[in-house]
Amino acid sequence: MKFGWILLGAMLAAPRVAGAQQAAILGTWKFDLKQDQKKEGPRIVIVRPDSSASYGTQTVRWRIMGDSLALALGGEWVNYRLKLKGKKLTLSGGDLDQPVNFQKVGPPTPRPDSVAVPPDPGPNPS
């Protein structure tokens, strides 16, 4: 399953920095439309502090490990390299053919109670 829409980024060097970097990726992110105007579908990703991220009607679980963002997709972790600078985020690797850029456009909206956070597929993403 290709998730060129998902977001996020940070380079983590120490546990103290990790909390700040994870907080920095929380929010509503807009996919850079100039990158792929042929694809249709939602262009907004919402990253929440409860470890969920939503894109359209899909909700996934996320984790930050070092300089990677791990997403629980299809019952397994998929790792993406991520970079965050201010309100701009770049995601690459994983199942992406080329880097994907995002722009932070606001805070995260709450996850509806009717939408569950997907189960954690394992102890640690690698």
Residue pairs with C-beta under 8 A, 6 or more apart in sequence:
1 73
1 74
1 95
2 95
2 96
3 55
3 60
3 71
3 73
3 78
3 94
3 95
4 36
4 39
4 95
4 96
4 97
4 100
5 31
5 41
5 42
5 43
5 45
5 55
5 100
6 45
6 53
6 55
6 60
6 62
6 69
6 71
6 80
6 91
6 100
7 25
7 29
7 45
7 47
7 53
7 69
7 89
7 91
7 102
8 25
8 29
8 47
8 53
8 62
8 64
8 69
8 82
8 84
8 89
8 91
8 102
9 25
9 69
9 82
9 83
9 84
9 89
9 90
9 91
10 21
10 22
10 24
10 25
10 64
10 67
10 82
10 83
10 84
11 21
11 67
11 83
11 84
12 18
12 21
12 64
12 66
12 67
18 64
21 64
21 84
22 64
23 49
24 84
25 47
25 64
25 69
25 84
25 89
26 47
26 48
26 49
26 107
26 108
27 46
27 47
27 104
27 105
27 106
27 107
27 108
28 44
28 45
28 46
28 47
28 104
28 105
28 106
28 107
28 108
28 109
29 44
29 45
29 46
29 47
29 89
29 102
29 103
29 104
29 105
30 43
30 44
30 102
30 103
30 104
30 105
31 43
31 44
31 45
31 100
31 101
31 102
32 100
32 101
32 102
32 103
33 43
35 98
35 100
35 101
41 56
42 55
42 56
44 55
44 105
45 53
45 54
45 55
45 102
46 53
46 54
46 55
46 108
46 109
47 53
47 62
47 108
48 54
48 108
48 110
48 111
49 108
50 111
50 117
51 61
51 62
51 63
51 117
52 59
52 60
52 61
52 62
52 111
52 115
52 117
52 118
53 59
53 60
53 61
53 62
53 71
54 60
54 111
54 115
59 111
59 115
59 116
59 117
59 118
60 71
60 72
60 73
60 118
61 71
61 72
61 117
61 118
61 119
61 120
61 121
62 69
62 70
62 71
62 72
63 69
63 70
63 77
63 125
64 70
64 82
65 79
65 124
65 125
65 126
67 81
67 82
67 83
68 79
68 80
68 81
68 82
68 93
68 125
69 79
69 80
69 81
69 82
69 91
70 77
70 78
70 79
70 80
70 125
71 77
71 78
71 80
71 94
72 78
72 118
72 119
72 120
72 121
75 121
76 121
76 122
77 121
77 122
77 125
77 126
78 94
78 95
79 93
79 94
79 125
79 126
80 91
80 92
80 93
80 94
80 96
81 91
81 92
81 93
82 89
82 90
82 91
82 92
83 89
83 90
87 103
87 104
88 101
88 102
88 103
88 104
89 101
89 102
89 103
89 104
90 99
90 100
90 101
90 102
91 99
91 100
91 102
92 98
92 99
92 100
111 117
